[in-house]
Amino acid sequence: MTHLTTACKSGGSKSSGFTLIELLVVIVIIGVLASVVGPRLFGRADQGKIAAARAQIENFSLALDNYQLDTGNYPSGQQGLAALLSKPSGSPSPQGWRGPYIKARELPTDPWGSTYQYVSPGKMNKNWYDLFSLGKDGQKGGEGDAADIGNF
């Protein structure tokens, strides 16, 4: 028992902790890791937005196909994607409209906050429609993250 008491007394007299230099070394290592890993993670965020835009275009395409099955036509370019939310007026008159065809109160925007572009009849898909996002830069064309994302 005296041996345990002596061990505790001698162990308690040692001070523990990190020195300032050790803390600075750890902070520098964390900074280097963050500078190497950070840009790769931000690149993944852009890839996620591109994937989200593709998924939303696919959802719009399914809704447009349902609209076409009910009415016999796709919405005109003037009627646009709004025809998926409320019965449009104008030609072609959508006889048999059973919408709304998407579950939203207003049309979703692309991951960069811009509206999706709908062209009917399409320029890329001559007998169909073009549906696309202008991408990160909001301009037609572009490459990489700024490329247009669409059903073509």
PLY file of the C-alpha trace (Angstrom):
ply
format ascii 1.0
element vertex 152
property float x
property float y
property float z
element edge 151
property int vertex1
property int vertex2
end_header
0.00 0.00 0.00
2.84 2.37 0.71
4.22 1.53 -2.69
0.98 2.70 -4.39
0.98 5.90 -2.41
4.53 6.64 -3.39
3.79 5.96 -7.07
0.86 8.36 -7.04
2.87 11.06 -5.35
5.71 10.83 -7.82
3.33 10.60 -10.85
1.38 13.63 -9.74
4.41 15.88 -9.66
5.04 15.61 -13.43
3.39 18.30 -15.54
1.75 17.21 -18.76
0.61 19.13 -21.83
1.85 20.39 -25.16
4.48 23.01 -25.68
3.85 26.01 -27.87
6.15 24.61 -30.54
4.25 21.31 -30.65
0.96 23.18 -31.07
2.40 25.33 -33.87
3.70 22.25 -35.69
0.24 20.64 -35.52
-1.42 23.84 -36.79
1.03 24.04 -39.72
0.36 20.39 -40.62
-3.41 20.98 -40.55
-2.96 24.06 -42.75
-0.91 22.14 -45.31
-3.49 19.33 -45.41
-6.34 21.82 -45.82
-4.57 23.55 -48.71
-4.07 20.22 -50.49
-7.47 18.64 -49.79
-9.65 21.78 -49.92
-9.57 22.41 -53.68
-10.40 18.78 -54.36
-13.47 19.01 -52.13
-14.65 22.21 -53.82
-14.32 20.47 -57.20
-16.64 17.79 -55.87
-19.22 20.45 -54.99
-19.34 21.55 -58.65
-19.67 17.93 -59.75
-22.57 17.56 -57.32
-24.32 20.57 -58.83
-23.88 19.15 -62.32
-25.35 15.82 -61.17
-28.27 17.65 -59.52
-28.97 19.57 -62.75
-28.96 16.32 -64.75
-31.37 14.72 -62.27
-33.72 17.73 -62.42
-33.66 17.66 -66.24
-34.59 13.97 -66.09
-37.49 14.82 -63.73
-38.69 17.54 -66.10
-38.39 15.11 -69.03
-40.59 12.55 -67.26
-43.15 15.25 -66.44
-43.10 16.46 -70.05
-43.65 12.90 -71.28
-46.67 12.57 -68.96
-47.98 15.91 -70.26
-47.57 14.65 -73.84
-49.35 11.39 -73.05
-52.32 13.28 -71.60
-52.58 16.08 -74.16
-51.08 14.61 -77.32
-48.41 17.33 -77.58
-45.48 18.73 -75.68
-45.94 22.30 -74.46
-45.08 24.91 -77.07
-42.02 27.06 -76.60
-44.30 29.92 -75.50
-46.16 27.74 -72.99
-42.85 26.50 -71.64
-42.26 24.51 -68.49
-44.97 26.51 -66.70
-47.43 24.20 -68.52
-46.34 21.49 -66.09
-47.72 23.51 -63.15
-50.93 25.01 -64.50
-53.05 24.46 -67.58
-51.71 26.75 -70.28
-53.72 28.84 -72.67
-52.85 29.27 -76.29
-51.96 26.87 -79.04
-51.77 23.95 -78.90
-54.74 23.85 -76.57
-53.96 21.13 -74.00
-57.11 18.99 -74.14
-56.85 16.27 -71.49
-54.48 18.23 -69.23
-54.38 16.41 -65.86
-51.63 18.32 -64.09
-49.85 19.58 -62.26
-47.12 17.29 -63.51
-44.47 18.30 -60.99
-44.77 18.60 -57.23
-43.81 22.22 -56.75
-45.50 25.56 -56.25
-43.15 27.21 -58.70
-40.67 25.98 -61.27
-37.40 24.81 -59.73
-34.26 26.67 -60.75
-30.98 25.02 -61.63
-28.32 24.57 -58.90
-26.84 27.96 -59.81
-30.17 29.78 -59.38
-31.03 30.24 -63.07
-34.13 29.06 -64.89
-34.02 25.93 -67.01
-34.26 26.61 -70.74
-37.03 24.91 -72.74
-37.12 25.14 -76.54
-39.88 23.41 -78.51
-39.38 22.31 -81.19
-35.78 21.78 -80.27
-32.74 22.89 -82.19
-30.65 19.92 -81.05
-33.61 17.50 -80.90
-35.49 18.49 -84.07
-38.62 16.35 -83.51
-38.72 16.85 -79.79
-37.68 19.58 -77.38
-34.44 20.89 -75.91
-34.28 21.19 -72.14
-31.11 22.49 -70.55
-29.33 24.50 -67.89
-26.82 27.12 -68.96
-24.42 25.81 -66.32
-22.29 27.62 -63.80
-21.56 30.68 -65.97
-25.19 31.23 -67.07
-24.07 31.62 -70.71
-24.71 29.40 -73.73
-21.85 27.06 -74.54
-18.84 26.79 -72.30
-16.59 23.98 -71.16
-16.06 22.03 -67.96
-18.15 23.39 -65.07
-19.48 26.15 -67.33
-20.79 23.74 -70.00
-24.50 23.55 -70.77
-26.25 20.52 -69.27
-29.22 19.18 -71.20
-31.16 16.39 -72.84
-28.96 16.47 -75.93
0 1
1 2
2 3
3 4
4 5
5 6
6 7
7 8
8 9
9 10
10 11
11 12
12 13
13 14
14 15
15 16
16 17
17 18
18 19
19 20
20 21
21 22
22 23
23 24
24 25
25 26
26 27
27 28
28 29
29 30
30 31
31 32
32 33
33 34
34 35
35 36
36 37
37 38
38 39
39 40
40 41
41 42
42 43
43 44
44 45
45 46
46 47
47 48
48 49
49 50
50 51
51 52
52 53
53 54
54 55
55 56
56 57
57 58
58 59
59 60
60 61
61 62
62 63
63 64
64 65
65 66
66 67
67 68
68 69
69 70
70 71
71 72
72 73
73 74
74 75
75 76
76 77
77 78
78 79
79 80
80 81
81 82
82 83
83 84
84 85
85 86
86 87
87 88
88 89
89 90
90 91
91 92
92 93
93 94
94 95
95 96
96 97
97 98
98 99
99 100
100 101
101 102
102 103
103 104
104 105
105 106
106 107
107 108
108 109
109 110
110 111
111 112
112 113
113 114
114 115
115 116
116 117
117 118
118 119
119 120
120 121
121 122
122 123
123 124
124 125
125 126
126 127
127 128
128 129
129 130
130 131
131 132
132 133
133 134
134 135
135 136
136 137
137 138
138 139
139 140
140 141
141 142
142 143
143 144
144 145
145 146
146 147
147 148
148 149
149 150
150 151
